[in-house]
Amino acid sequence: MERRIKQVPLQNFQVPKLTRVAAYARVSSDKDAMLHSLSAQVSYYNDLIQKHRGWLFCGVYTDEALTGTKANRENFIRLLGDCRAEKIDMVITKSISRFARNTVTLLEAVRELKDIGVDVYFEEQNIHSLSNDGELMLSILASYAQEESLSASENQKWRVKRNFESGIPWSGTMLGYRYENGKFIIVPNEAEIVKLIYDSYLSGMGVTAIMKMLNKNGYITRFGNTWHNSGVSRILRNYTYTGNLILQKTYRENHLTKQKRQNNGELPQYHITDSHEGIISLEQFNAVQDEIKRRAEKYAAKGSIKKIYPYSGLLVCANCRKHYRRKVTATGAVWICNTYNTLGKGYCSSKQIPEEKLNDVTMKTIGTLDTLHDKITAVRVENNNTLIFVFKNGEETVKRWIDRSRAESWTAEMKENARQKTLERRKEHE
């Protein structure tokens, strides 16, 4: 019997494409219980996605202690960026209120993701954003979420108002005190630093000089950091050190933007006298405020407008990441790192750049000084006199500047002083 073998061509079987799935989780408080809840959500989504056939786990994006009304949540923004980069096909989140309490923020994000084909699944409401009725339901439910946010905000305002009326401050974190059981308790060693700052200012020292003195002598801030001008200034203006309180000096604009505003009469303020033991006398505090005002009036150029120079906001120190500023010295204008200028070389080892040298390099690189901000985004100042020009198209150009010669560094006054000293030495030997 003849056997015939028929050759059957092998069919090409395509492996089903996996759906790339990520999750988003958020808690709006940094309390331990809430952070534990966030950890539980991360574990839950890890298991849910990785055990689902047809899904490829792409991570869990989380934000801690940020409210859903804010659009600047770091990992929320990162999630949107990865979706735009076509790294994710679907996002799972617990509920609409966890994704965003602001209707506008919610719908803008969901619509953008819908346009690029990314589905958002809200577990609690059982809604897929890519479904036919998804956007209608989202609009309705998001409005409820926003009203819930408004209600929570109003309740919080009510609690804060009751506390203020009872003389209870919103925050008790400040150098010199610990807030315990509704009272400010003095911390002796920190209180001595506060007294030193007030005494030094009234003795004639400036804020910068006080800051340098504190750092030189090893004094640290409330949280163990080095001192900066802003920290010294805040202490000099803090009325709480007198043993009295002024409450509700600021307020939040609304429950959506949550912008902090100075209270200039929009809401009542509460003045609580003798609420705790003072570190500074009221007379000394008032004397400091008068001195602050006097110095401001003395040194402020009335009617002057802050001048913007071609390099303003462009020069960045590679050592400390701070910007350079313009400073006029005896030998002419220079650009100097703000950290080096304020704290000294012990905190930043950068060099100051003579303005004429900076101009020479810039002209050779770009050809003009007038349109720097239109052409470059930054100039990184590296060690060894190196400047890296970063153009808006992403290109970088490396240039080096040359130190001034000794002759260039001498002013006419310095030369005259040197000439006089030479003449005096000659007379001594005659």
C-alpha positions as CSV (number, residue, x, y, z in Angstrom):
1,M,0.0,0.0,0.0
2,E,1.4,3.3,-1.1
3,R,1.6,6.0,1.5
4,R,1.5,9.6,0.6
5,I,2.7,12.3,2.9
6,K,1.2,15.7,2.4
7,Q,3.2,18.7,3.5
8,V,1.2,21.2,5.5
9,P,2.7,24.7,5.7
10,L,3.3,25.9,9.2
11,Q,1.0,28.7,10.2
12,N,2.3,31.8,11.8
13,F,0.8,32.0,15.3
14,Q,1.0,35.5,16.8
15,V,1.5,35.8,20.5
16,P,-1.3,37.9,21.9
17,K,-0.2,41.4,22.8
18,L,-0.2,42.1,26.5
19,T,-2.1,45.1,27.8
20,R,0.4,47.3,29.6
21,V,-1.3,48.3,32.9
22,A,-0.2,50.7,35.6
23,A,-2.0,51.8,38.8
24,Y,-2.2,55.2,40.5
25,A,-2.7,55.5,44.3
26,R,-2.8,58.6,46.5
27,V,-3.4,59.5,50.2
28,S,-4.0,63.1,51.2
29,S,-2.4,62.9,54.6
30,D,1.1,62.0,55.9
31,K,-0.2,60.4,59.1
32,D,1.1,56.9,59.7
33,A,-2.4,55.4,59.2
34,M,-2.7,57.0,55.8
35,L,0.8,56.0,54.7
36,H,0.0,52.4,55.8
37,S,-3.1,52.6,53.6
38,L,-1.0,53.7,50.7
39,S,1.4,50.8,51.2
40,A,-1.6,48.4,51.3
41,Q,-2.8,49.9,48.0
42,V,0.5,49.4,46.3
43,S,0.6,45.8,47.4
44,Y,-2.9,45.2,46.2
45,Y,-2.3,46.6,42.7
46,N,1.0,44.7,42.4
47,D,-0.9,41.4,43.0
48,L,-3.9,42.4,40.9
49,I,-2.1,43.4,37.8
50,Q,0.6,40.7,37.9
51,K,-1.9,37.9,38.4
52,H,-4.2,39.0,35.6
53,R,-3.7,37.1,32.3
54,G,-3.1,39.4,29.4
55,W,-1.8,42.2,31.5
56,L,1.8,43.4,31.7
57,F,2.7,45.1,35.0
58,C,4.0,48.6,34.4
59,G,4.3,49.9,38.0
60,V,2.3,51.7,40.7
61,Y,2.5,55.5,40.7
62,T,2.0,57.0,44.2
63,D,1.7,60.4,45.7
64,E,1.8,61.0,49.5
65,A,0.3,63.9,51.5
66,L,-0.9,65.8,48.4
67,T,-4.6,66.6,47.8
68,G,-6.4,65.6,44.7
69,T,-7.2,69.2,43.9
70,K,-3.6,70.0,43.0
71,A,-2.4,69.4,39.4
72,N,1.3,69.4,40.4
73,R,1.4,65.9,41.9
74,E,4.9,64.7,41.0
75,N,4.1,61.0,40.2
76,F,0.7,61.9,38.7
77,I,2.5,64.0,36.2
78,R,5.1,61.3,35.7
79,L,2.2,58.8,35.0
80,L,0.8,61.1,32.3
81,G,4.2,61.5,30.8
82,D,4.7,57.7,30.5
83,C,1.2,57.5,28.9
84,R,2.1,60.1,26.3
85,A,5.3,58.2,25.6
86,E,3.1,55.1,24.8
87,K,4.5,53.0,27.7
88,I,1.0,52.4,29.2
89,D,-2.3,51.2,27.8
90,M,-4.5,51.3,30.9
91,V,-4.5,52.9,34.3
92,I,-6.3,51.5,37.3
93,T,-7.2,53.7,40.3
94,K,-9.4,53.2,43.3
95,S,-11.9,56.0,42.7
96,I,-12.5,59.3,41.1
97,S,-11.7,61.2,44.3
98,R,-8.3,59.4,44.5
99,F,-7.5,60.4,40.9
100,A,-8.6,64.0,41.3
101,R,-11.2,66.0,43.3
102,N,-11.1,68.9,40.8
103,T,-13.5,68.3,38.0
104,V,-11.5,70.3,35.5
105,T,-8.2,68.4,36.4
106,L,-10.0,65.1,36.2
107,L,-11.7,65.6,32.8
108,E,-8.6,67.2,31.2
109,A,-6.5,64.2,32.2
110,V,-9.0,61.6,31.2
111,R,-9.8,63.3,27.9
112,E,-6.1,63.6,27.0
113,L,-5.6,59.9,27.8
114,K,-8.7,59.0,25.8
115,D,-7.3,60.8,22.8
116,I,-4.1,58.7,22.9
117,G,-6.0,55.5,23.5
118,V,-5.2,55.0,27.2
119,D,-8.1,53.7,29.3
120,V,-8.6,54.7,32.9
121,Y,-10.6,52.3,35.1
122,F,-12.1,53.5,38.3
123,E,-12.7,50.5,40.5
124,E,-15.2,52.0,43.0
125,Q,-17.5,53.4,40.3
126,N,-16.8,50.5,37.8
127,I,-16.2,53.0,35.0
128,H,-13.9,52.6,32.0
129,S,-13.1,56.0,30.5
130,L,-13.0,54.5,27.0
131,S,-16.6,53.2,27.3
132,N,-19.4,55.1,25.5
133,D,-21.0,56.5,28.6
134,G,-17.7,56.9,30.5
135,E,-17.2,60.7,30.1
136,L,-20.8,61.5,31.0
137,M,-20.6,59.5,34.2
138,L,-17.2,60.9,35.0
139,S,-18.5,64.5,34.7
140,I,-21.4,63.8,37.1
141,L,-19.3,61.9,39.6
142,A,-16.4,64.3,39.6
143,S,-18.8,67.2,40.4
144,Y,-19.8,65.2,43.5
145,A,-16.1,64.6,44.4
146,Q,-15.4,68.4,44.1
147,E,-18.3,69.2,46.4
148,E,-17.0,66.7,48.9
149,S,-13.6,68.5,48.7
150,L,-15.3,71.8,49.4
151,S,-17.2,70.4,52.3
152,A,-14.0,68.9,53.8
153,S,-12.2,72.3,53.3
154,E,-15.0,74.2,55.1
155,N,-14.9,71.7,58.0
156,Q,-11.2,72.2,58.3
157,K,-11.6,76.0,58.2
158,W,-14.2,75.8,61.0
159,R,-11.8,73.7,63.2
160,V,-8.9,76.1,62.6
161,K,-11.2,79.1,63.4
162,R,-12.3,77.5,66.7
163,N,-8.6,76.9,67.6
164,F,-7.6,80.4,66.8
165,E,-10.4,81.8,68.9
166,S,-9.1,79.6,71.8
167,G,-5.5,80.8,71.2
168,I,-4.3,77.6,69.7
169,P,-1.8,78.2,66.8
170,W,-1.9,76.3,63.5
171,S,1.8,75.2,63.8
172,G,4.2,75.1,66.7
173,T,7.4,74.4,64.8
174,M,10.0,77.1,65.5
175,L,13.5,77.5,67.0
176,G,13.5,78.0,70.7
177,Y,10.2,76.2,71.5
178,R,8.5,72.9,71.5
179,Y,4.7,72.8,71.3
180,E,3.4,70.4,73.9
181,N,-0.2,70.0,75.3
182,G,-1.3,73.3,73.8
183,K,1.6,75.3,75.1
184,F,4.9,76.6,73.8
185,I,7.7,75.3,76.1
186,I,11.1,76.9,75.9
187,V,14.1,74.9,74.8
188,P,17.0,76.7,76.6
189,N,19.9,76.1,74.2
190,E,17.8,77.1,71.2
191,A,16.5,80.1,73.1
192,E,20.0,81.3,73.6
193,I,20.5,81.3,69.8
194,V,17.4,83.4,69.4
195,K,18.6,85.9,71.9
196,L,22.0,86.0,70.2
197,I,20.4,86.9,66.9
198,Y,18.4,89.8,68.4
199,D,21.3,91.1,70.4
200,S,23.6,90.9,67.4
201,Y,21.2,92.8,65.1
202,L,20.7,95.6,67.6
203,S,24.4,95.9,68.0
204,G,24.7,96.8,64.4
205,M,25.3,93.5,62.6
206,G,23.4,92.8,59.4
207,V,21.4,89.7,58.6
208,T,24.2,88.2,56.4
209,A,26.9,88.9,59.0
210,I,24.7,87.2,61.7
211,M,24.2,84.2,59.4
212,K,27.9,83.8,58.8
213,M,28.6,84.2,62.5
214,L,26.2,81.4,63.4
215,N,27.6,79.0,60.8
216,K,31.2,79.8,61.8
217,N,30.5,79.1,65.5
218,G,28.7,75.8,64.7
219,Y,25.1,76.9,65.5
220,I,22.4,74.9,63.7
221,T,18.8,75.6,62.8
222,R,15.7,73.9,64.3
223,F,16.2,70.9,62.0
224,G,20.0,70.7,62.2
225,N,20.8,72.6,59.0
226,T,23.2,75.5,58.3
227,W,21.9,79.0,58.5
228,H,20.7,81.2,55.6
229,N,19.6,84.8,55.4
230,S,15.9,83.9,55.2
231,G,16.1,81.9,58.5
232,V,17.7,84.8,60.4
233,S,15.1,87.3,58.9
234,R,12.2,85.1,59.9
235,I,13.4,84.9,63.5
236,L,13.9,88.7,63.7
237,R,10.3,89.2,62.5
238,N,8.6,86.5,64.6
239,Y,6.3,88.2,67.1
240,T,5.7,84.8,68.9
241,Y,9.1,85.2,70.7
242,T,7.6,88.0,72.8
243,G,5.2,85.5,74.5
244,N,2.2,86.8,72.5
245,L,0.5,85.4,69.5
246,I,-1.1,86.9,66.3
247,L,-3.1,84.1,64.7
248,Q,-4.5,83.9,61.1
249,K,-1.9,86.1,59.5
250,T,-2.4,84.1,56.3
251,Y,-5.2,82.1,54.8
252,R,-5.8,79.6,51.9
253,E,-7.4,81.2,48.8
254,N,-9.9,78.4,48.2
255,H,-10.2,74.6,48.3
256,L,-9.1,74.2,44.7
257,T,-5.9,76.3,44.3
258,K,-5.0,76.2,48.0
259,Q,-2.8,79.2,47.4
260,K,-1.5,80.9,50.6
261,R,-2.4,84.6,50.9
262,Q,-1.4,87.3,53.3
263,N,-4.4,88.3,55.5
264,N,-4.8,92.0,54.9
265,G,-8.2,92.2,56.5
266,E,-10.0,89.6,54.4
267,L,-10.4,87.4,57.6
268,P,-10.3,88.3,61.3
269,Q,-7.0,88.1,63.2
270,Y,-6.6,87.0,66.8
271,H,-4.2,88.7,69.2
272,I,-3.5,86.5,72.2
273,T,-1.4,88.2,75.0
274,D,0.7,86.4,77.5
275,S,0.0,83.0,75.9
276,H,3.4,81.6,76.8
277,E,6.8,82.4,78.3
278,G,8.6,84.9,76.0
279,I,12.3,84.6,74.9
280,I,12.5,88.2,73.8
281,S,10.9,91.2,75.5
282,L,8.3,93.2,73.6
283,E,10.5,96.3,73.9
284,Q,13.5,94.5,72.2
285,F,11.2,93.1,69.5
286,N,9.8,96.5,68.7
287,A,13.3,98.0,68.7
288,V,14.4,95.4,66.1
289,Q,11.3,96.1,63.9
290,D,12.2,99.9,64.0
291,E,15.8,99.1,63.1
292,I,14.7,96.9,60.2
293,K,12.5,99.7,58.9
294,R,15.3,102.3,59.4
295,R,17.9,100.3,57.5
296,A,15.4,99.6,54.7
297,E,14.7,103.3,54.3
298,K,18.4,104.1,54.5
299,Y,19.7,101.7,51.9
300,A,16.7,101.3,49.6
301,A,17.1,103.4,46.4
302,K,13.8,105.1,46.2
303,G,11.9,104.7,42.9
304,S,14.6,102.4,41.6
305,I,13.8,99.5,39.4
306,K,15.7,96.2,39.7
307,K,18.0,96.0,36.7
308,I,18.0,92.9,34.6
309,Y,21.4,92.0,33.1
310,P,22.0,89.8,30.0
311,Y,23.2,86.9,32.2
312,S,20.5,87.2,34.9
313,G,19.1,83.8,35.7
314,L,21.3,82.0,33.2
315,L,24.6,81.3,34.9
316,V,24.4,78.1,37.1
317,C,27.1,76.9,39.4
318,A,28.1,73.3,38.7
319,N,29.3,72.8,42.3
320,C,26.2,73.9,44.3
321,R,23.5,74.4,41.6
322,K,22.9,78.0,42.6
323,H,22.7,80.9,40.2
324,Y,25.4,83.5,39.7
325,R,24.7,87.1,40.5
326,R,26.4,90.4,39.4
327,K,28.6,92.1,41.9
328,V,30.6,95.3,41.5
329,T,34.1,95.1,43.1
330,A,37.1,97.4,43.3
331,T,38.4,95.9,40.1
332,G,35.1,96.1,38.2
333,A,32.0,94.0,37.7
334,V,32.1,90.3,38.3
335,W,29.6,87.4,38.3
336,I,29.8,85.3,41.4
337,C,28.0,82.2,42.7
338,N,25.4,83.2,45.3
339,T,26.5,80.5,47.7
340,Y,30.1,81.5,47.5
341,N,29.2,85.2,47.9
342,T,26.9,84.6,50.9
343,L,28.5,81.7,52.7
344,G,32.1,81.7,51.5
345,K,34.5,79.2,49.9
346,G,33.9,76.7,52.7
347,Y,30.5,76.0,51.1
348,C,31.3,76.4,47.4
349,S,34.7,76.3,45.7
350,S,33.6,78.2,42.6
351,K,35.4,81.2,41.1
352,Q,34.1,84.6,40.3
353,I,34.1,85.6,36.6
354,P,35.1,89.1,35.5
355,E,32.3,90.5,33.4
356,E,34.5,91.5,30.5
357,K,35.9,88.0,30.3
358,L,32.4,86.6,30.3
359,N,31.4,89.0,27.6
360,D,34.4,88.0,25.4
361,V,33.5,84.3,25.6
362,T,29.8,85.0,24.9
363,M,30.5,87.2,21.9
364,K,32.7,84.5,20.4
365,T,30.1,81.9,21.0
366,I,26.8,83.6,20.2
367,G,27.8,86.9,18.6
368,T,25.6,89.1,20.7
369,L,24.7,89.9,24.3
370,D,21.2,91.3,23.6
371,T,19.3,88.1,22.9
372,L,20.9,85.6,25.2
373,H,17.6,84.4,26.7
374,D,16.2,83.9,23.2
375,K,19.0,81.5,22.2
376,I,20.2,79.7,25.3
377,T,18.5,78.2,28.4
378,A,21.5,78.2,30.7
379,V,25.3,78.5,31.1
380,R,26.8,75.9,33.4
381,V,29.9,77.2,35.2
382,E,32.2,74.3,35.7
383,N,35.6,74.2,37.4
384,N,38.9,75.1,35.5
385,N,37.3,78.2,34.0
386,T,34.9,76.2,31.9
387,L,31.6,77.5,30.6
388,I,29.0,75.2,28.9
389,F,26.4,77.1,26.8
390,V,23.1,75.1,26.6
391,F,21.1,76.1,23.5
392,K,17.4,75.9,23.2
393,N,17.7,73.2,20.6
394,G,19.5,71.0,23.1
395,E,23.0,71.5,21.7
396,E,25.9,72.4,24.1
397,T,29.1,74.3,23.4
398,V,32.1,74.2,25.8
399,K,34.2,77.3,26.2
400,R,37.0,78.4,28.5
401,W,37.7,81.9,29.9
402,I,41.1,83.2,30.8
403,D,42.0,84.8,34.1
404,R,42.8,88.4,34.2
405,S,46.5,89.3,34.3
406,R,47.8,91.1,37.3
407,A,48.0,94.3,35.4
408,E,44.3,94.0,34.3
409,S,43.3,93.5,38.0
410,W,44.8,96.7,39.2
411,T,42.7,99.8,39.4
412,A,44.1,103.3,39.0
413,E,43.8,103.8,42.7
414,M,45.7,100.6,43.4
415,K,48.5,101.6,41.0
416,E,48.8,105.0,42.7
417,N,49.0,103.4,46.1
418,A,51.7,101.1,44.9
419,R,53.6,104.0,43.4
420,Q,53.4,106.0,46.7
421,K,54.7,103.0,48.7
422,T,57.6,102.6,46.3
423,L,58.5,106.3,46.7
424,E,58.4,106.0,50.5
425,R,60.7,103.0,50.4
426,R,63.2,104.8,48.3
427,K,63.2,107.8,50.7
428,E,63.9,105.4,53.6
429,H,67.1,104.1,51.9
430,E,68.4,107.5,50.8
